[in-house]
Amino acid sequence: MSYDEYLHGSCHQWVLDNFRPGDKIFVMTDYDYDIAVKVWSKSDVLKRETARKNNLNYLEVFSMDVNDVIKKFINTISILKSSYE
């Protein structure tokens, strides 16, 4: 699991999918929580605002379901494509 996945919430699902009794898992410290909160509440917000201000096509998906992500991506591409026709 990458640090980015850890900061963006995949950590919990990864633990559920991979944890076995007796396995050691990492423990988040106050510092880790502070970093995660800054990413979610500042960095991610800034990315959205910057994309919006610059008229960029920025797709954000809040789902762990790969099929759902693919459907949303295809839908967004279809909408964008039809706006250029």
C-alpha distance (Angstrom), angle and dihedral (degrees) to the residues before:
residue distance angle dihedral
M1 . . .
S2 3.78 . .
Y3 3.79 124.5 .
D4 3.82 88.4 -114.3
E5 3.82 91.2 56.0
Y6 3.79 88.8 47.6
L7 3.80 91.7 53.1
H8 3.79 93.9 45.1
G9 3.78 97.6 53.9
S10 3.79 105.0 -96.2
C11 3.78 89.2 114.1
H12 3.79 94.9 83.2
Q13 3.81 95.2 50.5
W14 3.81 90.3 44.9
V15 3.81 90.1 54.4
L16 3.80 91.6 48.4
D17 3.82 91.6 48.7
N18 3.80 97.6 43.5
F19 3.80 109.6 25.0
R20 3.77 116.9 109.1
P21 3.81 124.9 -176.8
G22 3.79 108.9 -86.4
D23 3.81 94.3 25.2
K24 3.78 117.4 127.0
I25 3.79 115.6 -124.8
F26 3.76 129.4 -172.8
V27 3.76 121.3 -100.2
M28 3.78 120.5 -137.0
T29 3.77 115.3 -127.3
D30 3.80 127.5 -152.4
Y31 3.80 86.9 -98.3
D32 3.83 90.9 55.5
Y33 3.80 91.0 50.6
D34 3.81 90.7 48.5
I35 3.81 90.5 52.7
A36 3.82 92.4 47.0
V37 3.80 91.9 49.9
K38 3.82 91.0 49.1
V39 3.80 91.0 50.8
W40 3.81 94.0 48.2
S41 3.79 97.8 39.8
K42 3.81 102.7 34.1
S43 3.81 115.7 14.2
D44 3.81 96.1 41.9
V45 3.80 91.8 44.1
L46 3.81 90.3 50.2
K47 3.83 90.7 50.9
R48 3.81 90.7 52.8
E49 3.81 93.1 46.7
T50 3.81 92.7 46.5
A51 3.80 91.8 50.4
R52 3.80 91.2 48.1
K53 3.83 93.8 47.6
N54 3.80 91.1 49.7
N55 3.82 94.4 44.8
L56 3.79 91.3 -118.9
N57 3.78 122.8 159.8
Y58 3.78 100.1 -115.4
L59 3.77 117.9 175.4
E60 3.77 120.0 -163.9
V61 3.77 119.9 -174.3
F62 3.79 123.7 -170.0
S63 3.76 101.6 -165.3
M64 3.78 138.3 102.4
D65 3.83 90.1 -156.3
V66 3.82 108.2 100.3
N67 3.81 92.2 -159.4
D68 3.79 90.0 53.7
V69 3.81 90.5 50.5
I70 3.81 91.7 50.2
K71 3.83 91.6 49.0
K72 3.81 92.0 50.1
F73 3.80 91.5 47.0
I74 3.82 93.0 49.9
N75 3.81 90.6 46.0
T76 3.80 91.8 51.1
I77 3.82 92.0 48.2
S78 3.82 90.0 49.9
I79 3.80 91.5 51.4
L80 3.79 92.0 48.1
K81 3.79 92.4 45.8
S82 3.82 92.5 51.0
S83 3.81 91.0 50.2
Y84 3.83 89.5 60.5
E85 3.80 95.3 48.9
